[in-house]
Amino acid sequence: MPIKTGKLARLTGITMRTLHHYDHIGLLTPSERTASGFRLYGQDDVRRLHAIQALKQIGCSLAEVRAVLDDPAISFPDIVDRQLHDLDERIERAQDLRARLARLKDRIARGGSANARDCLEVLEMMALYEKHLSRDEVAALRRNREAAGPDAGPAWRRLLDAAAAAMRRGVAPGDEEARRLAGEWLVLLRAATGGDLALAAGLRTVHERETRAREISGVTPELIDWLSRAAAALRDGRDADESAETPPADIPAAPVPVAPVPVAPVPTGLPEPKPSAMRVAVLRAAHQLLDTPRIFDDPLALTVLGEAEEAALRQGVERYTQSPYPSLRASVVARSRLAEDEWDAARRRGVRQCVVLGAGLDTFACRHREDAGCRIFEVDLAETQAWKRRLLRRSGIAEPENAVYVPLDLEASPGSGALAEALARGGFERGAPAFFSWLGVTMYIGQAAIMDTLGFVASCAPGGGVVFDYAVAPQHLGSRERTGREMVERWAASHGEPWKTDFVPDELTAALTGLGFSRVENLAPAELNARAFAAHGSSLHKSGVTRLVCARL
């Protein structure tokens, strides 16, 4: 006899909210409902729930549970092997914690501070580092700290106090005193990181994202800016062949020992992601957890986020079921699906070059590493590429051998010549057809840069093409879509990425035809939703705030 949600919850010890969530994500859908809409669970439903509980007990995520129960191609022994690997990692983390506590105890015994507040601050900083850095990076910091010896902490404190005092006195970053302090800072930072710029970028991320890290260290955004500008002045005053991290002659050659917990800011110019890159990556990952059927299957979408971001997403995934996230997710999913389909079609036509413009954290190259004879060029800001490669390394995702990283700022490099030269340096063959994927970028750059880039694409060999999305001019949107656009624009502007360009659909189609594209599909919302979602039985729905274009040569 079917039972209601409340009784099933009491019998199994699972909350009604959890059962409702399982139903919402399609993991456990009741086989019946009453005339009033109440859920009714039958024997098969109860058996499935017991299986879900059993799999969760061995550490499976909900996505893994659903895969085991619904996908006959999934190997249960592989799931068990993965859980054993995860358990080994947790054991290793516990051993690391024990070793850390032992070192703290030893430090106190050797005459270090036994003050509870100081000890807790050391532990807090290490926890923050482990949130944002890989275990290898944390281990490298620890090795460098131990090699530096007990004088390292006071050296950092003296430097930061002196720099803060100089800044308060109004010392200009270009003055001799500021440049001397910047030189000491770079020496300390080099000792802390072993000269690893990716690790230095990780330290900067910790201090920019974690208020508590700034409270403990005393490193404020103003101090970071002052020291960074002083370091730039120091570099400008040297010979061109000297490294930006080599101390000037009046700085002692031997590195000053690094502090027990390094607290220095990191110079500007090091990896710093754009907020939109992480937001899009999170939306792609949320699709893997929430939507059935999956329109866009990306097995690396969660892993590439990093351990902390993935855990936060899994814990708070219900947030992404609420407005406006389903619509935003639909936009990201639809454009990714169309780009993947067009690349597959291009390969069938013999195209062997793919250029991903503004790749961000897209795992396209990693998922197509086996595409026979194909080369994938990722074009993006140098700092974004460095951040992405650090995340790949930290997540254990090997960089594909057929990927080429091409650092370029499309807007800061006017004309199509800069893109052509940058790609050529990476081995791009302009005489061979190429497919271009350009997603989530055009609204953030000027119209001249957009048309220059499309002009370059149009000048490439016949047989290729491009998929890109663009913002629709407000006068061509309904009132609800205009409201949605305004909300997204406000968010982007508040994070330093204002929308700059939109297009009238018919005018853009005419411009593309004028550039020489032989077939232009400027997909309206109804057509795109039917193609991307309805045809696959998905309830996702994309608004018309942005549109997708598929153009071939």
N, C-alpha and C positions, 0 to 999 in steps of 0.2 A: 504493500500500500504506500503510495507516495507520501512524503512528509514535507512540512514547510521548513522555511529557513531557520526559524527559531529552534525547532526541535533538533534539526540536524546540527546546529551549532552546539546545543547542550550535549548531544551524544558524542560529538567528536572533540569538543574542547576548542573549537575554532570560533572566532567572533563572527557575528553576522556581517560586520563591515568587511571582513576578509572574504566571506562567501560572495558578497555583492561585488567586490573587486574582481574575484576570479570570474564571475559571470561577465563583468564589463570587458575584461581583456580576452574573453573567449576560452579561458582555461577550463572552467567548469560551468557549463550552461545547463540549467535545469531542463529536464525533458518535457515538463508540462508547466502550465500556469492556470490558475483559477480564473473564473470569469471576471474577477476583480483585479487580476493582474499579479496576484501573489505567486511566488516561485514554488514549484513542487518538484522534489527530487525523488527519483526512482532508485531501484537497487543498482542499476548500472552506474548511475550518478554517484552513489555512495561508494561503490567499489573504486571508481575513478578518484574520488576524494582521498580514499585510503592510500592509493598509489601516489597521489600528489604528496601526502604527508610523509610517506616512506622516502620518496626521492629528496624532499627538503631536508629530512633528517641526515642524509649523507652529504648535505651541503650544496645540492643543485639549486641554481637560480630558477626563477619561474620560467624564463625563456628556455632553459635546458629541460625543465620538467615537461613543458609543452612539446619540445622537440622529441623527447623520448616517447611520449604517449601518442603523438600524432604522426610522426615521420618514421616510416618503416626503414628508411635508409640510415637512420641514426643508430650507431653501434653502442649498446649499453656498456660493454667493456671499455669503450673509449671514454664514456662519461665517468666510469669508476676510476680509470687512470688519471683523468683530469682532476677529480676530487682528491686522489692521493697526492698529486702534485701540489694542489692548493694546500692540503694539510701539511705537507713537507715545508711549504713556504711559511705557514703559520708557526710551525715548530721553530723554524730558523729565526723568525721575528721574535719569538719568545726567548730564544737563546741570546739574540742580540740585546734584548731588554735586560736579561740577567747580567750580561757582560757590562752593559752601561751602568747598572746599579753598582756593580763591583768596582768599576773605575771611580764612580762618585764616592763610594766608601773609602777607597784608597786615597783619593784626593783629600778628603777630610782628615784621614789619619796622618797624611804627610804635612799637615799644617794649613791646608786650605780652609776656606770659610765653611764653618759648620752652621752658619745662619740659615734657618729654614727657608727664608725668602730667597736668598741667593741660590740655594740648591734647587728650589722649585723653578726659578727662572731658567737655570741651566736645562732642566728637564723640559720646560715649556718650549724653549728654543729648539731643542732637538726634535720634539714632537712636530713643530711647525716645519722644520726642514724635511722630516720624513713624509709630511703631507704633500710637499711639492717636489721633492727630489727622489731619485731612485736610490735603492739600497747601495749601489756601487758609488753613487755620488756622495752619499752620507758617509760611507766608509772612507772615501778619499779625503773628505773634510777631517775625519777623525785621525787619519794617518798624518795629515799635514799638521794638525794641532799637536799631536804627540811629538812629532819631529821638532816643532818649534820650541817646546819647553815651557817652563812656568812664567817666563818673562813676556810671553806673547800678549796675554790679557792686558797688563798695564800699558803695553805699547799701543794697542788699539784704543784704550781709554784716553791716553794722553793725546793721541792724534785727533780723536773725535772732539774732545773738549777744546783743544786748541783751534780746530777748524770752526766749531760753533762760536767760540769767542771772537775769532777774526771776522766771522760773518756779522755778528752783532755789532762790532765796531765799525762796520761799513767798509771793510777791506774789499777792494774790487777783485774779481776773479783773475784779472790779468796782472795784478801786483806781484812783486817778487815773493812776498810772504805766502800768498795764496798758491802760487805755483810750486813753492817748496813743499807746502803741506800736501798738494796734489801728488807730487812725486813720491812722498812717503806713503800716501794712500795706495798708489799703484803698486809699490813694492810689497806692502802688506797684502794687498789683494792677490798679487801674483803668488805669494807664499801660501795664502789660504786655499787657492784653487789649483795650484800647480801649473798655472798658465792656461787652464782649460776655460775657453771663453763660454762654452755651453754651461759649465758649472757656474761661472760668474753670472750668467744670465739667470740661472735658477735662483741664486742668492738675491738678485734684484727682484725677481718675482715674489719671493717670500716677503721682502720688506715693503713692496708696493701693495700686496694683497692682504697682508695680515697686520691689522692695527696693533695687536699684542706684540708683534715683533718690533714695531717701531717704538712702543712704550718701553720695552726692555732695553733696547739698544740705544735709544735716544737719537736715532737716525731719522730725521724728519724729511719730508719731500723738499723743503727749502734747502736743507743741508746737502741732499743729493744733487740738486740743481747747481748749487754753488760749487761743490767739489767737481762736478762734471764739467762746468764751464772753465774752472781753473785747470783741469786736466787738458781741455781742448787748447787753452792758451799755452800750456806747457808744450804740447805737441807742435803747435804752430811755430814755437820758438826754436825748434830743433832742425837738424839737417834732414833732408827728405828721406835719406836711407836709414834713419834710426827708427826703431820700433816704438809705437805709442806706449808700450808698457815697459820699456827699458829706462831705468832711472837716469837722470842727468848726472854729470860727473861729480857734483857736490853731494849726491846722495850715496850713502855707504853701499858698496856692492853686495855685501851679505844681506839677505832678506831679513827684515825684522820679524821675529817669530809671530805666528798667527795666534789670535786669541782662542781660549778654550771654546768659545762659541763665536765664530766670525760674525761681525755686525756691520761690515762696511757696505755702503751702497755700491752700485756697479756703474761704470761710465756709460754715457749715452752712446747710441750706435750699436748696442748689443741687442740680442733677440727680444722683441716685445710684441706680442700678438695684437692684432686688431680685435676689438670685442666681437665684431660680426663674424669673424672666422670661428671663434669658439661657439658662438650662439648657433650657427648653422650646423656645426659638428654635433652639438647636443641634440638639435632637432632631428638630425639623421639617426642618431643613436636611439632617441625616444621612439622613433618609428619602429625600430627593431623590437622594442618591448611592448608596444601598445597596439599596433595595428594588425588585424587579420582580415584578409590576407595581406602579406607584405607586398607592396608594390615595388619596392626597391630593397633587395636583400644585400646587406653589407655586413659580413661576419666580423669585420674589423672595426666597425663604427664605435662600439663601446670600448674596446681595448685601447684605441688610439687616444682616447680622452685622457688616459692616465688613471691610476688607481683611485685617487681622491675624487676626481670629477665623475668617474664611473659609479663609485659608491654613492655619491650625492644624488646622482640621477636615479639610480635604482631605488634609493630610499624615498625620494620625493617625486616619483614618476607620475603619481596621480595629478600633480599640478598641471601636467601637460595634456590632461583631458579637458581642461577648462579653457574658455575663451580668453585670449585669441589664439592659443597654441595650436588647436587642430587645423585652423586655416593656414597658419605659418608653416606648420609641418607639411601640410598638403602642397604648399608652394615649393618647398625644398625637395620633397619626394618626387613631384611631377617633373621638375626640371632635370633631376638626376636620372630618372627613368628614361626620359626622352633622349638625353645625351648618351646614355649607355646603348639604347636601341640604335641610335644613329651611328655610333661607333661600330657596332656589330655589322650594320648594313654597309658601312664604308669598308670594313675589312673584307666583306664578301665581294666588294667591287675591286679589291686588290690594293686598297690604301694601307700603307704600313707606317705612317707617321701620325702621331696624335699630339696635339699641343693643348695643354690645359692652362688657360689664362686665369690667374688669380686662384690658384689651386687650394690655398688655405690648408685645412686638415682633410681634404678629400682623399680617400684611400684608393682612388681610381688606379693609380700606377701599381700599387701593391696587389690589387685584385686582378690585374691584367699582366702580371709578370711573365705568364706563360704564353702570351699571345705570340705565335711563331713569327719571327723576323720583324717584329714591330718595335719601334722606339717611341717612348713617351716623354715629351718635354714639358716640364712644369715651370711656368713663368710666374714669378711672384716677387714681392719685396724681399730683399736679402735677409732682413731680420725675421720675417715670417717663415722663410725657408729654414733658417737656423733653428727657430723654435720648433717647427714641425719635425725636423730631423732629430732633435733632442727628445721629443715625445716618442717618436718611433723607436729610438734606441732604448729609452726608458721602459717602453711597453713590450720590448722583446720582438718587435716587428722588423724583420730584415729589409733593408732598402733594396728594391728590385734592381737587377743588373741592367735592365733595359730602360731605366729612368735617367733623365738628364735634368739637372736643376739649372735653370736659367734666371739669375737674379736681374730684375728690371722693374723700375717704376714707370708704368706706361704713361702716366700723366706728367711726370717730371721729365720725360724723354720725348719731346714733341716730334711729330712726323713718324711715318711708318719705317723710316730708315733705321731707327734705334732698335726696334723689334727685329727687323731683318738681320741686322748685324749681330745682335745678341744670340738669336737662334743659330745663325751661321757658325758662330764660335762654338756652339754646342754640337755641331754636326748635322744641323737641319739641312735637308736637300730641297732647295726651292724649286728645282725642276721636277720633283716628284710630288704627287698629290698628297694632301694632308687634311686631316680632320681637326677642327678647332672646337674646344668646349670652353665656354666663357659664361660662367654662372654666378649670379649674385654680385656683379662688379659694376655694370654700366651706370647704375643710378648714383654711384659714389664718385664718378669722375666726370670731367667736362666733355661737352659734345665734340669738340675738336679731336680730343684723344680717342674717343669712340670711333669717329668716322675715319681717322687715320688708321686705326687698327683694322677696321673692317675693309678699308681700302687695301691694306697689305694682304689680308686673307683672300680678297678677290683677285689679287695679282698672282696668286700661287697657281700651280698646275691644275688643269681640269681634272675632275673626278673627286675632288675634295669638297669640303663644306664647313659649315659652322652651326652650332646651336648656342644661342645666347638668350638671356632674358632682359627685359627693360621695364622701367616704370612708365605707366600710361599717364598722359597729361590729365590733370584733375578735371578739366571740362568734359572729358569723355568717360567719367566715372559716375555711378549713381551716388546718392547721398550717403548710403551705408558704406560704400567702398571709399568714398572721400574721407569719412570719419576714420576708417581703418588705416588709410594711408597716413593721415595726420598723426595717428598714434605711433605708427612705426617710424615716421620721420622724426617725431619728438625723441623717441628712444635713441635713434641713431645719432642725432645731433648732440644729445646729452652725453654720449660716449665718444664724442670727437669725430664722428663720421657722418656729416650731413649729406643728405641727398642733393645732388647737383643737377641732374639731367633727367628729363622725361621726354617722351615722344608721342606724337599723334600717330596712331597705328598706320593709317593709309599713307601718310607722308613718309614714314619709315620704310614701308614696303616699296614705295616708288624710288626712294634713295638707294635701296639695296639693288633693285633692278638696274638702276643707272650705273652702279658700280660694276655690274657685269655678272651678277648671280643669275643663273639660268632658271632656277626654281626657288621661289620664296614662299614658305608657309608661315604666316603671321597668325598664330593660333589664338582665336577668341576663347573666352572662358568655357562656353558650352562645349565647343569642340574638344578642348583640352581635357575637360573633366570626363567627357564620354570616352576619350581615348586612353587616358591614364588611369581612371578609377572605375567608372561604370562597367567598362568592358571586362574588368577583373573582379566584379562583385564587391568593390570597396565602397564604404560610405564616406570616405574623405571627399572634400569639396574645396577647390581652389577658387579664391575670389579673382576679380579682374584688375586688382591694383597693379599687378605686373603681368606681362604676357611673355610667351616664349616664341622665338623665331627659329625655324629650321631652314637654312638656305644652302643650296648646293651649286657647285660650279660645273 
